[in-house]
C-alpha cells in the first residue's frame, strides 16, 4: 500500500495517527480477519510528500511538513505524490523486509 502510512492500533483496526490531515474512512479487513476500516488520505496535485523508510527498509510517502511517525525516517526525496512514488519504484526493487532478506541470504551462504 505505497503512499498510505498506517499504523496498527494495539487492539483494533488499522488507523492513521491523530495528527494526519484529511482522513477518509473506507471498509477493510483487519490483520486478524475481522471487518474494520482503513483511514486513507486523498492528496491534491499541489500537495508535496517526502519519501520515508523504516528499519525493515520498506518505503512509503508522507505529507511534507507533518511529523513523520516513529519508526520511519525521511530519505531526502520530496515532491508531488506521483514523483515520490516513481522514485520509490526505482530504488525499492526487492519488496521483502530487510530481516527476511538477511535471513534468506544467510541460509544461502551457509548452504542450508
C-alpha positions in Angstrom: 0.0 0.0 0.0 2.6 2.5 -1.0 1.7 6.1 -0.1 -0.6 5.2 2.7 1.1 5.3 6.0 -0.9 3.4 8.6 -0.2 2.0 12.0 -1.9 -0.8 13.8 -3.9 0.1 16.9 -2.9 -2.2 19.8 -6.3 -3.9 19.8 -8.3 -2.7 16.8 -8.3 -2.0 13.1 -5.7 -0.1 11.1 -5.6 3.6 11.8 -3.8 6.8 10.9 -2.0 8.8 13.7 -4.3 11.6 15.0 -2.2 14.4 13.6 -2.7 13.2 10.0 -4.8 15.7 8.0 -7.7 15.0 5.7 -8.7 11.4 6.6 -11.4 9.5 4.8 -12.5 6.1 6.1 -13.3 3.0 4.0 -14.2 -0.5 4.9 -11.5 -3.2 5.0 -10.4 -6.4 6.7 -8.1 -6.0 9.7 -4.9 -8.1 10.0 -6.8 -10.6 12.3 -9.5 -11.1 9.7 -12.3 -9.1 11.3 -14.2 -6.3 9.4 -12.8 -2.9 10.1 -11.7 0.3 8.5 -8.7 1.8 6.8 -8.2 5.5 7.0 -6.6 7.0 4.0 -5.6 10.4 2.8 -6.5 11.7 -0.7 -3.9 14.1 -2.0 -4.2 17.1 -4.1 -2.0 17.8 -7.1 -0.3 20.6 -5.2 0.4 18.6 -2.1 4.1 17.6 -1.5 5.3 14.4 0.1 8.6 13.0 1.4 9.9 9.5 0.8 10.2 7.7 4.1 11.9 4.3 5.0 11.6 2.1 8.1 14.0 -0.2 9.8 12.9 -3.1 7.5 13.8 -0.9 4.5 10.2 -0.6 3.4 9.4 2.6 1.6 6.4 4.9 1.7 5.5 8.6 1.3 4.3 11.0 4.0 2.9 14.5 3.6 5.7 17.1 3.7 5.6 19.2 6.9 3.9 16.6 9.0 5.6 14.8 11.8 7.0 11.5 10.5 5.7 8.6 12.6 8.0 6.8 14.9 9.9 4.1 13.2 10.2 5.9 9.9 12.9 8.3 8.6 12.9 10.7 5.6 15.2 9.8 2.8 15.5 13.3 1.5 13.4 13.0 -1.6 10.4 15.3 -1.7 7.9 16.4 -4.3 4.5 15.7 -5.7 2.9 12.3 -4.9 3.5 10.7 -8.3 7.1 11.8 -8.4 7.8 10.3 -5.0 6.1 7.1 -6.0 8.2 6.9 -9.2 11.4 7.4 -7.1 10.3 4.5 -4.8 9.6 2.3 -7.7 13.2 2.9 -9.0 15.0 2.3 -5.7 12.9 -0.3 -3.9 13.3 -3.3 -6.1 13.1 -6.1 -3.5 9.9 -5.8 -1.5 11.0 -8.4 1.1 11.6 -6.9 4.5 15.3 -6.5 5.3 15.2 -9.1 8.1 13.8 -11.7 5.7 16.5 -10.8 3.0 19.2 -11.2 5.6 17.8 -14.5 6.8 17.5 -15.9 3.3 20.9 -14.6 2.3 22.5 -16.1 5.4 20.9 -19.5 4.8 22.1 -19.5 1.2 25.6 -18.6 2.2 25.7 -21.4 4.8 24.4 -23.9 2.3 21.2 -24.7 4.1 
